[in-house]
Amino acid sequence: MDTLDVMLAGATVGQAALCASVLLMRSVRAPTGLPLAGFFCAFGAIASAPLLHASFPLAPALFPAIAAPTFFLLGPMLWFYVEGLTSETAWHPRTAHVWHFMPALLGLMASAMIAAMNPAARSTMFLQGELPEGIFPPVVALVLFVLVIGWIGQSGYYVARILYRLAAYGRRIRDLFASNENRELDWLAWLVFFLGGSWLLATSMLVSENFLGLALVDHWLNGATALILVWFLGLWGLRQKPGFEGRYPEFQAEEENQAEPGEAGDRKYLRSALGPDQAARIAAKIERAMREDQAYLDPALSLQRLASQIGTSPNHISQTLNETIGECFFDYVNRWRVLAAQPQIMSGSETVLAIALSVGFNARSSFYKAFKRVTGQTPSQYRAQQLSSAGV
């Protein structure tokens, strides 16, 4: 076993163990971290193969027994973590989650079959890559092949489901909040893409080495990829809080009054009886709150706060914004903020950050993004263009 492989595996396992320990310590007050801890444990167990190989000569023959159920835990654990981050009510493990572990149970049965093999046959099969004589080894090989195919399908299912959930969550927070700096989960979407590519690479390596006798890439590259993934997930996952944390009772009440049972965050106003005249009155109230009361100056402005201010249902405000005004809450409020910032940008008396904070933004980056969306230019480009048009 190459020394670099062992070093990379040791770093990956150590990082995964540290992250899992921190998350487990927090789990009493933050149960959302439990599935992420489970992911780190499963990933660390898989990444430990080079360490076991270097420490125990016979370990590689038994490692497939460890890997068979463990691989099937990665997708569900990551899904539960995403579900917890994006849930509008407090997340806890439920009995409905049990079915996600059925593939892992099948993998555990395969582990029992591997453990029941004759040690010599097991070594021949997993160390030398040859199929031993007898009836049982071919059956084990067939079961493992089916599990590999099943794992590919399971991984694709969870990647697609997670990306769909994150997209729906992104739309939902834009309907509810005017500032989303601490709620956006773009990093998680990129991680899922990266993880999906890593799983495809690992599967290709497994198939090519066991069935074609070819090594597609050096093992150190696979180890380096695993280390980067664990480091990135630990860096972001340990500090990420659920997007709706602290607002669960508010959303629970809204769900009970407004949403269909079992409906996801991307609501379609199924129970609304909002007519055109009422929508026009609500639109006028919203406009007045922005123009006269300057509600957009509140950095923590949310749909619920605006609803309390104008005395209208949050669901009706959201429907009016999306269907009558044609903008989500996030874009609508930030458009007002940009309009308020434009005279200050023209005067040039304040820094961009000071202007951004004065009109309700929480960060310079979000101000730049909103300004370019509204005007098609950065603040400096806008000022230069306006001055040029005025002949200054």
C-alpha positions as a Markdown table, in Angstrom:
| # | Residue | x | y | z |
|---|---|---|---|---|
| 1 | Met | 0.0 | 0.0 | 0.0 |
| 2 | Asp | 1.4 | 3.4 | -1.0 |
| 3 | Thr | 2.4 | 5.7 | 1.8 |
| 4 | Leu | 0.6 | 8.6 | 0.3 |
| 5 | Asp | -2.6 | 6.6 | 0.2 |
| 6 | Val | -2.3 | 5.8 | 3.9 |
| 7 | Met | -1.6 | 9.4 | 4.7 |
| 8 | Leu | -4.6 | 10.7 | 2.8 |
| 9 | Ala | -6.8 | 8.0 | 4.3 |
| 10 | Gly | -5.6 | 8.9 | 7.8 |
| 11 | Ala | -6.3 | 12.6 | 7.3 |
| 12 | Thr | -9.8 | 11.9 | 5.9 |
| 13 | Val | -10.7 | 9.5 | 8.7 |
| 14 | Gly | -9.4 | 11.9 | 11.4 |
| 15 | Gln | -11.3 | 14.9 | 9.8 |
| 16 | Ala | -14.5 | 12.8 | 9.6 |
| 17 | Ala | -14.2 | 11.6 | 13.2 |
| 18 | Leu | -13.6 | 15.1 | 14.5 |
| 19 | Cys | -16.6 | 16.5 | 12.6 |
| 20 | Ala | -18.8 | 13.6 | 13.7 |
| 21 | Ser | -17.8 | 14.1 | 17.3 |
| 22 | Val | -18.6 | 17.8 | 17.3 |
| 23 | Leu | -22.0 | 17.2 | 15.7 |
| 24 | Leu | -22.9 | 14.5 | 18.1 |
| 25 | Met | -22.1 | 16.8 | 21.0 |
| 26 | Arg | -24.5 | 19.4 | 19.6 |
| 27 | Ser | -27.2 | 16.9 | 18.7 |
| 28 | Val | -29.2 | 17.5 | 21.9 |
| 29 | Arg | -30.0 | 21.0 | 21.0 |
| 30 | Ala | -29.4 | 20.7 | 17.2 |
| 31 | Pro | -30.8 | 17.3 | 16.0 |
| 32 | Thr | -30.3 | 18.4 | 12.4 |
| 33 | Gly | -26.6 | 17.6 | 12.8 |
| 34 | Leu | -27.3 | 13.9 | 13.6 |
| 35 | Pro | -27.6 | 12.8 | 9.9 |
| 36 | Leu | -24.5 | 14.8 | 9.0 |
| 37 | Ala | -22.7 | 13.0 | 11.8 |
| 38 | Gly | -23.9 | 9.7 | 10.4 |
| 39 | Phe | -22.6 | 10.7 | 7.0 |
| 40 | Phe | -19.2 | 11.5 | 8.4 |
| 41 | Cys | -19.1 | 8.2 | 10.2 |
| 42 | Ala | -20.1 | 6.2 | 7.1 |
| 43 | Phe | -17.7 | 8.1 | 4.9 |
| 44 | Gly | -14.9 | 7.7 | 7.4 |
| 45 | Ala | -15.5 | 3.9 | 7.5 |
| 46 | Ile | -15.2 | 3.7 | 3.7 |
| 47 | Ala | -12.1 | 5.9 | 3.6 |
| 48 | Ser | -10.4 | 3.8 | 6.1 |
| 49 | Ala | -9.6 | 1.0 | 3.6 |
| 50 | Pro | -5.9 | 1.9 | 3.1 |
| 51 | Leu | -5.4 | 2.2 | 6.8 |
| 52 | Leu | -6.8 | -1.2 | 7.4 |
| 53 | His | -4.8 | -2.7 | 4.5 |
| 54 | Ala | -1.6 | -1.2 | 6.0 |
| 55 | Ser | -2.3 | -2.3 | 9.5 |
| 56 | Phe | -3.9 | -5.7 | 9.1 |
| 57 | Pro | -2.9 | -7.9 | 6.1 |
| 58 | Leu | -6.2 | -9.8 | 6.0 |
| 59 | Ala | -8.4 | -6.7 | 6.4 |
| 60 | Pro | -8.9 | -6.1 | 2.7 |
| 61 | Ala | -10.6 | -9.5 | 2.4 |
| 62 | Leu | -13.1 | -8.5 | 5.0 |
| 63 | Phe | -13.4 | -4.8 | 3.9 |
| 64 | Pro | -16.3 | -5.5 | 1.4 |
| 65 | Ala | -18.3 | -6.7 | 4.4 |
| 66 | Ile | -17.9 | -3.3 | 5.9 |
| 67 | Ala | -18.5 | -1.4 | 2.7 |
| 68 | Ala | -21.6 | -3.3 | 1.6 |
| 69 | Pro | -24.0 | -1.6 | 4.1 |
| 70 | Thr | -22.0 | 1.5 | 4.6 |
| 71 | Phe | -22.2 | 2.8 | 1.0 |
| 72 | Phe | -26.0 | 2.7 | 1.3 |
| 73 | Leu | -26.0 | 5.0 | 4.2 |
| 74 | Leu | -24.3 | 8.0 | 2.4 |
| 75 | Gly | -27.4 | 9.0 | 0.3 |
| 76 | Pro | -30.0 | 8.8 | 3.1 |
| 77 | Met | -27.8 | 10.6 | 5.6 |
| 78 | Leu | -27.1 | 13.5 | 3.3 |
| 79 | Trp | -30.8 | 13.6 | 2.4 |
| 80 | Phe | -31.9 | 13.8 | 6.0 |
| 81 | Tyr | -29.4 | 16.6 | 6.6 |
| 82 | Val | -30.7 | 18.6 | 3.6 |
| 83 | Glu | -34.3 | 17.9 | 4.8 |
| 84 | Gly | -33.4 | 19.3 | 8.2 |
| 85 | Leu | -31.8 | 22.4 | 6.9 |
| 86 | Thr | -34.7 | 23.2 | 4.6 |
| 87 | Ser | -37.7 | 22.1 | 6.8 |
| 88 | Glu | -40.1 | 24.9 | 7.9 |
| 89 | Thr | -40.8 | 23.0 | 11.1 |
| 90 | Ala | -38.3 | 21.6 | 13.6 |
| 91 | Trp | -36.7 | 18.4 | 12.2 |
| 92 | His | -36.4 | 15.2 | 14.2 |
| 93 | Pro | -35.8 | 11.6 | 13.3 |
| 94 | Arg | -39.2 | 9.9 | 12.5 |
| 95 | Thr | -40.4 | 6.4 | 12.0 |
| 96 | Ala | -41.2 | 7.4 | 8.4 |
| 97 | His | -37.5 | 7.6 | 7.8 |
| 98 | Val | -37.0 | 3.9 | 8.4 |
| 99 | Trp | -37.6 | 2.8 | 4.8 |
| 100 | His | -34.5 | 4.8 | 3.7 |
| 101 | Phe | -32.4 | 2.2 | 5.5 |
| 102 | Met | -33.7 | -0.8 | 3.7 |
| 103 | Pro | -30.9 | -0.9 | 1.1 |
| 104 | Ala | -28.4 | -0.7 | 3.9 |
| 105 | Leu | -30.1 | -3.7 | 5.5 |
| 106 | Leu | -29.7 | -5.7 | 2.3 |
| 107 | Gly | -26.0 | -4.6 | 2.3 |
| 108 | Leu | -25.8 | -6.0 | 5.8 |
| 109 | Met | -27.1 | -9.3 | 4.6 |
| 110 | Ala | -24.4 | -9.4 | 2.0 |
| 111 | Ser | -21.9 | -8.7 | 4.8 |
| 112 | Ala | -23.1 | -11.7 | 6.6 |
| 113 | Met | -22.6 | -13.8 | 3.4 |
| 114 | Ile | -19.0 | -12.5 | 3.0 |
| 115 | Ala | -18.3 | -13.3 | 6.7 |
| 116 | Ala | -19.7 | -16.8 | 6.2 |
| 117 | Met | -17.3 | -17.6 | 3.4 |
| 118 | Asn | -14.3 | -19.8 | 3.8 |
| 119 | Pro | -11.3 | -17.6 | 4.7 |
| 120 | Ala | -9.2 | -19.1 | 1.9 |
| 121 | Ala | -12.0 | -18.5 | -0.6 |
| 122 | Arg | -12.6 | -15.0 | 0.7 |
| 123 | Ser | -8.9 | -14.2 | 0.2 |
| 124 | Thr | -8.9 | -15.6 | -3.3 |
| 125 | Met | -11.9 | -13.6 | -4.2 |
| 126 | Phe | -11.1 | -10.2 | -2.7 |
| 127 | Leu | -7.3 | -10.2 | -2.6 |
| 128 | Gln | -6.3 | -12.1 | -5.7 |
| 129 | Gly | -9.4 | -11.1 | -7.7 |
| 130 | Glu | -10.2 | -14.6 | -8.8 |
| 131 | Leu | -13.5 | -16.5 | -8.4 |
| 132 | Pro | -13.0 | -19.5 | -6.1 |
| 133 | Glu | -14.5 | -22.9 | -6.9 |
| 134 | Gly | -17.8 | -23.9 | -5.4 |
| 135 | Ile | -21.4 | -22.7 | -5.5 |
| 136 | Phe | -21.4 | -20.1 | -2.7 |
| 137 | Pro | -18.6 | -17.7 | -4.0 |
| 138 | Pro | -20.4 | -17.1 | -7.4 |
| 139 | Val | -23.6 | -16.3 | -5.4 |
| 140 | Val | -21.8 | -13.8 | -3.3 |
| 141 | Ala | -20.2 | -12.2 | -6.4 |
| 142 | Leu | -23.6 | -11.9 | -8.0 |
| 143 | Val | -25.1 | -10.4 | -4.9 |
| 144 | Leu | -22.3 | -7.8 | -4.7 |
| 145 | Phe | -22.7 | -7.0 | -8.4 |
| 146 | Val | -26.5 | -6.4 | -7.9 |
| 147 | Leu | -25.7 | -4.2 | -4.9 |
| 148 | Val | -23.3 | -2.1 | -6.9 |
| 149 | Ile | -25.9 | -1.5 | -9.5 |
| 150 | Gly | -28.4 | -0.7 | -6.8 |
| 151 | Trp | -26.1 | 1.7 | -5.1 |
| 152 | Ile | -25.6 | 3.6 | -8.4 |
| 153 | Gly | -29.4 | 3.9 | -8.7 |
| 154 | Gln | -29.8 | 4.9 | -5.1 |
| 155 | Ser | -27.1 | 7.6 | -5.4 |
| 156 | Gly | -28.8 | 9.1 | -8.5 |
| 157 | Tyr | -32.1 | 9.1 | -6.8 |
| 158 | Tyr | -30.8 | 11.0 | -3.8 |
| 159 | Val | -28.8 | 13.5 | -5.9 |
| 160 | Ala | -31.9 | 14.3 | -7.9 |
| 161 | Arg | -34.1 | 14.5 | -4.9 |
| 162 | Ile | -31.7 | 16.8 | -3.0 |
| 163 | Leu | -31.2 | 19.2 | -5.9 |
| 164 | Tyr | -35.0 | 19.4 | -6.4 |
| 165 | Arg | -35.4 | 20.1 | -2.6 |
| 166 | Leu | -32.7 | 22.8 | -2.6 |
| 167 | Ala | -34.3 | 24.5 | -5.7 |
| 168 | Ala | -37.7 | 24.6 | -4.0 |
| 169 | Tyr | -36.1 | 25.8 | -0.8 |
| 170 | Gly | -34.4 | 28.6 | -2.7 |
| 171 | Arg | -37.7 | 29.8 | -4.1 |
| 172 | Arg | -39.4 | 29.6 | -0.7 |
| 173 | Ile | -36.9 | 31.8 | 1.1 |
| 174 | Arg | -37.1 | 34.4 | -1.6 |
| 175 | Asp | -40.9 | 34.5 | -1.0 |
| 176 | Leu | -40.4 | 34.9 | 2.7 |
| 177 | Phe | -37.3 | 37.0 | 3.4 |
| 178 | Ala | -35.7 | 40.1 | 2.0 |
| 179 | Ser | -32.2 | 39.2 | 3.3 |
| 180 | Asn | -31.0 | 35.6 | 2.8 |
| 181 | Glu | -27.2 | 35.7 | 3.5 |
| 182 | Asn | -27.3 | 33.1 | 6.2 |
| 183 | Arg | -30.0 | 31.0 | 4.7 |
| 184 | Glu | -28.7 | 30.3 | 1.1 |
| 185 | Leu | -27.5 | 26.8 | 0.5 |
| 186 | Asp | -25.7 | 27.2 | -2.8 |
| 187 | Trp | -22.6 | 25.6 | -1.3 |
| 188 | Leu | -24.6 | 22.5 | -0.6 |
| 189 | Ala | -25.8 | 22.2 | -4.2 |
| 190 | Trp | -22.2 | 22.5 | -5.4 |
| 191 | Leu | -21.2 | 19.8 | -2.9 |
| 192 | Val | -23.9 | 17.5 | -4.2 |
| 193 | Phe | -22.6 | 17.9 | -7.7 |
| 194 | Phe | -19.1 | 17.2 | -6.6 |
| 195 | Leu | -20.2 | 14.2 | -4.5 |
| 196 | Gly | -22.2 | 12.8 | -7.4 |
| 197 | Gly | -19.1 | 13.0 | -9.6 |
| 198 | Ser | -17.0 | 11.4 | -6.9 |
| 199 | Trp | -19.5 | 8.5 | -6.6 |
| 200 | Leu | -19.3 | 8.0 | -10.4 |
| 201 | Leu | -15.5 | 8.0 | -10.2 |
| 202 | Ala | -15.5 | 5.5 | -7.4 |
| 203 | Thr | -18.0 | 3.2 | -9.1 |
| 204 | Ser | -16.1 | 3.3 | -12.4 |
| 205 | Met | -12.9 | 2.4 | -10.6 |
| 206 | Leu | -14.6 | -0.4 | -8.8 |
| 207 | Val | -16.1 | -1.9 | -11.9 |
| 208 | Ser | -12.9 | -1.4 | -14.1 |
| 209 | Glu | -10.6 | -2.9 | -11.5 |
| 210 | Asn | -12.8 | -5.9 | -10.6 |
| 211 | Phe | -14.2 | -6.8 | -14.0 |
| 212 | Leu | -11.7 | -5.4 | -16.5 |
| 213 | Gly | -8.5 | -5.5 | -14.5 |
| 214 | Leu | -7.8 | -1.8 | -15.4 |
| 215 | Ala | -7.0 | 1.1 | -13.1 |
| 216 | Leu | -8.6 | 4.2 | -14.4 |
| 217 | Val | -6.9 | 6.6 | -12.0 |
| 218 | Asp | -4.3 | 6.4 | -9.3 |
| 219 | His | -5.6 | 5.6 | -5.9 |
| 220 | Trp | -4.1 | 8.7 | -4.4 |
| 221 | Leu | -6.4 | 10.8 | -6.5 |
| 222 | Asn | -9.4 | 9.1 | -5.1 |
| 223 | Gly | -8.0 | 9.6 | -1.6 |
| 224 | Ala | -7.4 | 13.3 | -2.2 |
| 225 | Thr | -10.9 | 13.7 | -3.5 |
| 226 | Ala | -12.3 | 12.1 | -0.4 |
| 227 | Leu | -10.2 | 14.4 | 1.8 |
| 228 | Ile | -11.3 | 17.5 | 0.0 |
| 229 | Leu | -14.9 | 16.5 | 0.2 |
| 230 | Val | -14.8 | 15.8 | 4.0 |
| 231 | Trp | -12.9 | 19.1 | 4.6 |
| 232 | Phe | -15.4 | 21.1 | 2.5 |
| 233 | Leu | -18.4 | 19.6 | 4.1 |
| 234 | Gly | -17.0 | 20.0 | 7.6 |
| 235 | Leu | -16.1 | 23.6 | 6.9 |
| 236 | Trp | -19.6 | 24.6 | 5.8 |
| 237 | Gly | -21.7 | 22.0 | 7.5 |
| 238 | Leu | -20.5 | 22.7 | 11.1 |
| 239 | Arg | -21.5 | 26.3 | 10.9 |
| 240 | Gln | -24.7 | 26.1 | 8.8 |
| 241 | Lys | -27.9 | 26.5 | 10.7 |
| 242 | Pro | -31.4 | 25.5 | 9.4 |
| 243 | Gly | -32.8 | 28.2 | 7.2 |
| 244 | Phe | -36.0 | 28.6 | 9.2 |
| 245 | Glu | -34.5 | 28.1 | 12.7 |
| 246 | Gly | -36.1 | 30.4 | 15.3 |
| 247 | Arg | -39.3 | 30.8 | 13.2 |
| 248 | Tyr | -40.7 | 27.3 | 13.4 |
| 249 | Pro | -43.8 | 28.1 | 15.5 |
| 250 | Glu | -44.7 | 30.9 | 13.0 |
| 251 | Phe | -44.4 | 28.6 | 10.1 |
| 252 | Gln | -46.2 | 25.8 | 11.9 |
| 253 | Ala | -49.2 | 28.0 | 12.3 |
| 254 | Glu | -49.0 | 29.2 | 8.7 |
| 255 | Glu | -48.9 | 25.6 | 7.5 |
| 256 | Glu | -51.9 | 24.6 | 9.6 |
| 257 | Asn | -53.9 | 27.6 | 8.3 |
| 258 | Gln | -52.7 | 27.9 | 4.7 |
| 259 | Ala | -51.1 | 24.8 | 3.3 |
| 260 | Glu | -52.3 | 21.5 | 2.0 |
| 261 | Pro | -51.3 | 18.5 | 4.2 |
| 262 | Gly | -47.9 | 17.2 | 3.1 |
| 263 | Glu | -47.4 | 20.1 | 0.7 |
| 264 | Ala | -43.7 | 21.1 | 0.2 |
| 265 | Gly | -42.4 | 24.6 | 0.7 |
| 266 | Asp | -43.1 | 25.6 | -2.8 |
| 267 | Arg | -46.8 | 26.5 | -2.2 |
| 268 | Lys | -49.3 | 27.3 | -5.0 |
| 269 | Tyr | -52.0 | 28.9 | -2.9 |
| 270 | Leu | -54.4 | 26.0 | -3.3 |
| 271 | Arg | -56.8 | 27.2 | -0.6 |
| 272 | Ser | -56.7 | 30.9 | -1.4 |
| 273 | Ala | -59.9 | 32.8 | -2.4 |
| 274 | Leu | -58.0 | 35.9 | -3.3 |
| 275 | Gly | -59.8 | 37.8 | -6.0 |
| 276 | Pro | -58.5 | 40.5 | -8.4 |
| 277 | Asp | -60.0 | 43.4 | -6.5 |
| 278 | Gln | -58.7 | 42.2 | -3.2 |
| 279 | Ala | -55.3 | 41.6 | -4.7 |
| 280 | Ala | -55.2 | 45.1 | -6.1 |
| 281 | Arg | -56.0 | 46.5 | -2.6 |
| 282 | Ile | -53.2 | 44.4 | -1.1 |
| 283 | Ala | -50.8 | 45.5 | -3.8 |
| 284 | Ala | -51.6 | 49.2 | -3.0 |
| 285 | Lys | -51.0 | 48.5 | 0.7 |
| 286 | Ile | -47.6 | 46.9 | 0.0 |
| 287 | Glu | -46.7 | 49.9 | -2.3 |
| 288 | Arg | -47.7 | 52.3 | 0.4 |
| 289 | Ala | -45.7 | 50.5 | 3.1 |
| 290 | Met | -42.6 | 50.7 | 0.9 |
| 291 | Arg | -43.1 | 54.3 | -0.4 |
| 292 | Glu | -44.4 | 56.0 | 2.7 |
| 293 | Asp | -43.2 | 53.9 | 5.6 |
| 294 | Gln | -40.0 | 52.8 | 3.9 |
| 295 | Ala | -40.4 | 49.3 | 5.3 |
| 296 | Tyr | -37.5 | 48.1 | 3.1 |
| 297 | Leu | -35.0 | 49.9 | 5.4 |
| 298 | Asp | -35.5 | 47.1 | 8.0 |
| 299 | Pro | -32.6 | 44.7 | 7.4 |
| 300 | Ala | -34.6 | 41.9 | 9.0 |
| 301 | Leu | -37.8 | 42.5 | 7.0 |
| 302 | Ser | -39.7 | 39.3 | 6.4 |
| 303 | Leu | -43.0 | 38.4 | 4.9 |
| 304 | Gln | -44.4 | 37.9 | 8.3 |
| 305 | Arg | -43.3 | 41.3 | 9.5 |
| 306 | Leu | -44.7 | 43.1 | 6.5 |
| 307 | Ala | -48.0 | 41.2 | 7.0 |
| 308 | Ser | -48.2 | 42.4 | 10.6 |
| 309 | Gln | -47.4 | 45.9 | 9.5 |
| 310 | Ile | -50.2 | 46.2 | 6.8 |
| 311 | Gly | -52.7 | 43.8 | 8.5 |
| 312 | Thr | -52.8 | 41.2 | 5.8 |
| 313 | Ser | -52.3 | 37.4 | 5.6 |
| 314 | Pro | -48.7 | 36.5 | 4.7 |
| 315 | Asn | -50.1 | 34.0 | 2.2 |
| 316 | His | -52.1 | 36.7 | 0.5 |
| 317 | Ile | -49.1 | 39.0 | 0.3 |
| 318 | Ser | -47.0 | 36.3 | -1.2 |
| 319 | Gln | -49.7 | 35.5 | -3.8 |
| 320 | Thr | -50.2 | 39.2 | -4.6 |
| 321 | Leu | -46.5 | 39.7 | -5.1 |
| 322 | Asn | -46.1 | 36.6 | -7.3 |
| 323 | Glu | -49.3 | 36.8 | -9.3 |
| 324 | Thr | -50.2 | 40.5 | -9.4 |
| 325 | Ile | -47.0 | 42.4 | -9.1 |
| 326 | Gly | -44.9 | 39.7 | -10.7 |
| 327 | Glu | -42.0 | 39.5 | -8.3 |
| 328 | Cys | -41.1 | 37.4 | -5.3 |
| 329 | Phe | -40.8 | 39.1 | -1.9 |
| 330 | Phe | -37.0 | 39.0 | -2.0 |
| 331 | Asp | -36.7 | 40.7 | -5.4 |
| 332 | Tyr | -39.5 | 43.2 | -4.7 |
| 333 | Val | -38.0 | 44.5 | -1.4 |
| 334 | Asn | -34.5 | 44.6 | -2.8 |
| 335 | Arg | -35.7 | 46.6 | -5.9 |
| 336 | Trp | -36.9 | 49.3 | -3.5 |
| 337 | Arg | -33.6 | 49.2 | -1.7 |
| 338 | Val | -31.7 | 49.6 | -4.9 |
| 339 | Leu | -34.0 | 52.5 | -6.0 |
| 340 | Ala | -33.3 | 54.2 | -2.6 |
| 341 | Ala | -29.5 | 53.6 | -3.1 |
| 342 | Gln | -29.3 | 55.2 | -6.5 |
| 343 | Pro | -29.3 | 58.9 | -5.5 |
| 344 | Gln | -26.6 | 58.1 | -2.9 |
| 345 | Ile | -24.5 | 56.3 | -5.5 |
| 346 | Met | -24.8 | 59.4 | -7.7 |
| 347 | Ser | -23.7 | 61.7 | -5.0 |
| 348 | Gly | -20.6 | 59.6 | -4.3 |
| 349 | Ser | -20.4 | 60.9 | -0.7 |
| 350 | Glu | -20.5 | 57.5 | 1.0 |
| 351 | Thr | -18.8 | 54.2 | 0.5 |
| 352 | Val | -20.7 | 51.4 | -1.3 |
| 353 | Leu | -20.9 | 49.4 | 2.0 |
| 354 | Ala | -22.2 | 52.4 | 3.9 |
| 355 | Ile | -24.9 | 52.9 | 1.3 |
| 356 | Ala | -25.8 | 49.2 | 1.2 |
| 357 | Leu | -26.3 | 49.2 | 5.0 |
| 358 | Ser | -28.2 | 52.4 | 5.0 |
| 359 | Val | -30.9 | 51.1 | 2.6 |
| 360 | Gly | -31.4 | 47.7 | 4.4 |
| 361 | Phe | -28.8 | 45.3 | 3.0 |
| 362 | Asn | -26.8 | 43.2 | 5.4 |
| 363 | Ala | -23.7 | 42.8 | 3.1 |
| 364 | Arg | -21.9 | 44.5 | 0.3 |
| 365 | Ser | -22.0 | 41.3 | -1.9 |
| 366 | Ser | -25.8 | 41.0 | -1.7 |
| 367 | Phe | -26.1 | 44.8 | -2.5 |
| 368 | Tyr | -23.9 | 44.3 | -5.6 |
| 369 | Lys | -25.9 | 41.3 | -6.8 |
| 370 | Ala | -29.3 | 43.1 | -6.3 |
| 371 | Phe | -28.0 | 46.3 | -7.9 |
| 372 | Lys | -26.9 | 44.5 | -11.0 |
| 373 | Arg | -30.1 | 42.6 | -11.2 |
| 374 | Val | -32.2 | 45.8 | -11.1 |
| 375 | Thr | -30.0 | 48.1 | -13.2 |
| 376 | Gly | -27.9 | 45.7 | -15.3 |
| 377 | Gln | -24.8 | 47.5 | -14.0 |
| 378 | Thr | -22.5 | 47.6 | -11.0 |
| 379 | Pro | -22.8 | 50.7 | -8.8 |
| 380 | Ser | -19.6 | 52.2 | -10.3 |
| 381 | Gln | -20.7 | 51.5 | -13.8 |
| 382 | Tyr | -24.2 | 53.0 | -13.1 |
| 383 | Arg | -22.6 | 56.2 | -11.7 |
| 384 | Ala | -20.2 | 56.6 | -14.6 |
| 385 | Gln | -23.0 | 56.0 | -17.2 |
| 386 | Gln | -25.3 | 58.5 | -15.5 |
| 387 | Leu | -22.6 | 61.1 | -15.2 |
| 388 | Ser | -21.7 | 60.6 | -18.9 |
| 389 | Ser | -25.4 | 60.9 | -19.9 |
| 390 | Ala | -25.6 | 64.2 | -18.0 |
| 391 | Gly | -22.5 | 65.5 | -19.7 |
| 392 | Val | -20.6 | 65.8 | -16.5 |
